[in-house]
Amino acid sequence: MRNNQVYETIIVDIENHVARVSLNRPEVHNAINDTLINELYDAFEKLKSDNNIRVIILTGNGNTFCAGGDVKWLKSVVNYTFRQNYEESLKLAKLMYLIFTHPKPVIARINGSALGGGVGLMSVCDILIADENATLTFSEVRLGLVPAVISPFIMCRIGQSYVRELFITGEKISAHRGFEIGLINQVVPHAQLDKAVEEKVNSILNNGPTAVTTVKDLIFNVSQMRFPEVQEYTAELISNLRSSEEGQEGMNAFLEKRKPTWVEE
């Protein structure tokens, strides 16, 4: 994927093995509409096969990460048929799953508040780092709706206990509360947000590229397996990695007390 790809609602910048995907609708607080969904899907799908990219950062331009569904989009949805609503919702569900299962590690740089589907977008990322001033809310019930599409990803992060409270009440919570319940990995002052993200990016770039992709598969697959089958799967996986070119290089570099070839000076 090239960094000169032109989109209407997002910006993709690529530099030093890192792709920064920015929601670019600051005038409406980066609210979600059908164009944004389609463009995010296109960008993340193309990033899957770009071997130059080793980390993805997802963020929002302006002062808000993502305000959930766009008002104009919701006005059109009001008049949708069941089939139209189903197809629109399925597109969003496929986008969430694409990011959730993406082979590249995805860091959410939560530069401001997130509502509804915006919380869903950040929740499907691997590592969530938030501005301490950000607030989060599952506001769907206040509109007579439910956070259906994003629900499995939120439950993966925080479990039923907190999901019951937040989905039912629609209450706003702080970034610090999000950290306490496991929804967010790290909360920092606004001035330190970019530094915190950069540090996490550098940590990932020190690791074997294939190992990082494989460990994402490991986490997903093991969570779906029962113990009898997981034993064979994990034994086979580590055996393959130990005999692979990257595994051999990593182990030899450790034994020889040098940096592996994938770590740039």
Secondary structure as GFF3:
##gff-version 3
##sequence-region A 1 265
A	DSSP	beta_strand	10	15	.	.	.	ID=ss1
A	DSSP	beta_strand	18	23	.	.	.	ID=ss2
A	DSSP	three_ten_helix	26	28	.	.	.	ID=ss3
A	DSSP	alpha_helix	34	48	.	.	.	ID=ss4
A	DSSP	beta_strand	55	60	.	.	.	ID=ss5
A	DSSP	beta_strand	64	66	.	.	.	ID=ss6
A	DSSP	alpha_helix	71	77	.	.	.	ID=ss7
A	DSSP	alpha_helix	82	100	.	.	.	ID=ss8
A	DSSP	beta_strand	106	110	.	.	.	ID=ss9
A	DSSP	beta_strand	113	115	.	.	.	ID=ss10
A	DSSP	alpha_helix	117	123	.	.	.	ID=ss11
A	DSSP	beta_strand	127	131	.	.	.	ID=ss12
A	DSSP	beta_strand	135	137	.	.	.	ID=ss13
A	DSSP	three_ten_helix	139	143	.	.	.	ID=ss14
A	DSSP	alpha_helix	151	169	.	.	.	ID=ss15
A	DSSP	beta_strand	172	174	.	.	.	ID=ss16
A	DSSP	alpha_helix	175	180	.	.	.	ID=ss17
A	DSSP	beta_strand	186	188	.	.	.	ID=ss18
A	DSSP	three_ten_helix	190	192	.	.	.	ID=ss19
A	DSSP	alpha_helix	193	205	.	.	.	ID=ss20
A	DSSP	alpha_helix	209	224	.	.	.	ID=ss21
A	DSSP	alpha_helix	227	242	.	.	.	ID=ss22
A	DSSP	alpha_helix	245	255	.	.	.	ID=ss23
###
